[in-house]
Amino acid sequence: MANSRELLYEHAPLTEVIAEIHWALTPLKMAPGAAIDPFYPILEDRFTEQLAKGGFVHIETRIPDEVPREMLPHAVVRLFRTSPNTWPVYQIGPGVFAANVVPPYGGWSKFRPFLRRGLDHLLDAYPDKAHLKPERIVLRYVNAFGPEHGLTTPGSFISEYVGLSVGWPDAVSEVSKGSNDTSLTGDLRIPIADLPGAFGLVSWKEGTRPNGDKVVLLNLSINAPLASIVDMELWSKTFDSAHAVISKLFEGIIAKKIRPLLGKELNA
């Protein structure tokens, strides 16, 4: 896939970027839904030590230690920052590693090296790489479109600006008395031709800012399978391809009515 543009804008709606890699866990027959990584306790300790050397000394626990880890497959347990309330961050849990960033976001070219360093730490910390079986990567961009992006009511914004709409029975209009505040929440799942076995997800729903402004939350994500071998270059290329798909989707969504409201395009 061709290199993607950064798509950085003066009034960008971006609120967070999340990049994850998941690896296989061992299911526990006696507890349906439970699974374990027998190397996770050692991994967490080593990962913590490595991040501390790089300045990530502020640790937040997402799930209390008394909760059995086998009940938390692919759930984040620890979050690592350089200091409180700073970004970007790393996260770790049984079967999952994540790197997250919020605005100011300098573009994929700035976030990608941070993600790569975290993946390097993951591999260096994992006790027995022969037992590390990657399953998939997930890349997600979360956007919040508000009044500054043309939103008056969420329902009309989603259909008129984003171009996502469905028809409904006349009874809906009759019950709502023709209100233009009808809300459309949903998920659009898309197979990704350039990433065999991968799918994209375009999700949208209403939200509210602390100041009371209504927003439309638009989540663009790619879930791509991985070969069950440790291959850092493959992981990096898969993340790059996922970013290129998300960039294409985002650019298509903002192409008409929204684009003029985002201001000038910025350099990475």
C-alpha positions, -999 to +999 in steps of 0.1 A: +000+000+000+013+035-008+025+057+020-003+076+037-005+113+043-003+126+079-036+144+077-029+169+104-052+199+107-055+231+126-088+222+141-085+184+140-112+163+158-087+137+170-089+128+207-067+097+209-047+071+190-044+036+203-021+009+189-023-026+203-007-060+197-024-091+211-009-126+216-024-160+223-032-171+258-039-206+272-076-212+279-086-226+313-111-254+309-124-251+344-134-214+340-151-206+306-137-174+292-106-174+314-071-177+300-036-173+312-001-164+300+022-183+324+050-159+316+030-127+323+042-121+359+078-121+348+070-101+317+053-074+337+083-071+361+109-070+333+088-046+313+084-023+343+122-023+348+129-015+312+104+014+310+118+029+342+152+031+326+136+052+299+119+075+324+085+059+325+084+057+363+048+067+370+027+035+371-011+034+373-029+002+381-060-003+360-072-035+377-066-043+414-039-068+421-063-090+440-083-098+408-070-131+394-050-124+362-065-154+345-099-136+346-084-107+326-075-121+291-063-092+269-072-066+295-047-038+304-034-041+340-007-014+342-002+020+325+031+037+324+038+075+321+069+096+326+049+117+352+012+121+361-012+131+333+015+130+306+013+114+272+021+093+253+018+062+275+025+025+274+001-002+287+005-039+294-017-068+305-021-106+299-019-110+261-019-073+253+005-044+248-007-009+239+008+025+231-015+056+233-012+092+225-036+122+227-033+157+212-010+174+205-004+146+180+025+151+157+014+125+132+021+089+125+058+097+117+062+109+153+041+082+170+055+053+151+090+054+167+074+056+202+053+025+193+084+007+179+103+013+211+075-001+232+074-032+210+112-036+214+107-034+252+080-061+250+102-085+231+132-078+253+111-084+284+093-115+273+109-145+291+105-172+264+099-159+229+092-194+216+060-192+236+050-158+223+024-163+197+011-130+182-025-130+171-034-095+158-027-058+158-054-032+164-050+005+154-077+029+164-082+066+159-109+083+180-124+116+168-149+139+184-167+163+160-184+192+177-201+225+167-168+238+153-170+211+127-206+219+116-225+198+142-260+212+151-277+179+159-258+145+160-284+128+137-282+154+109-244+157+112-239+119+108-261+117+077-253+151+060-216+155+069-203+120+075-225+104+049-237+075+071-274+070+070-302+044+069-339+044+062-365+036+088-402+030+089-427+059+087-437+051+123-404+064+136-411+099+121-446+097+134-435+090+169-408+117+168-431+143+153-406+150+126-378+160+150-344+165+134-327+153+166-331+116+156-298+099+165-281+072+144-256+050+163-238+021+146-209+001+133-198-004+097-175-034+093-153-034+062-130-062+048-096-047+040-083-060+006-047-050+012-045-068+045-059-104+040-081-114+069-082-079+083-113-058+088-119-021+094-146-007+118-162+027+114-182+033+146-202+064+155-223+075+185-234+106+204-213+121+232-212+152+253-183+174+263-179+187+299-192+221+288-224+205+276-217+206+238-230+176+218-204+158+198-203+128+174-176+103+184-162+087+153-140+056+158-119+044+129-101+011+136-083-017+118-080-052+132-054-073+113-043-108+120-006-117+125+014-149+117+020-166+151+057-159+149+078-131+164+086-108+134+091-071+143+093-060+107+060-077+099+044-060+129+057-026+118+046-030+082+011-042+094+007-011+116+019+011+086-007-005+064-034-001+090-026+036+093-027+040+055-063+025+055-075+047+083-060+078+066-079+069+034-111+064+053-108+096+073-099+117+042-129+103+024-152+111+053-141+147+056-137+154+019-168+176+014-185+196+041-161+190+070-128+196+054-131+234+051-139+236+088-107+218+099-085+248+090-051+246+073-033+214+069-002+212+091+032+196+086+043+167+107 
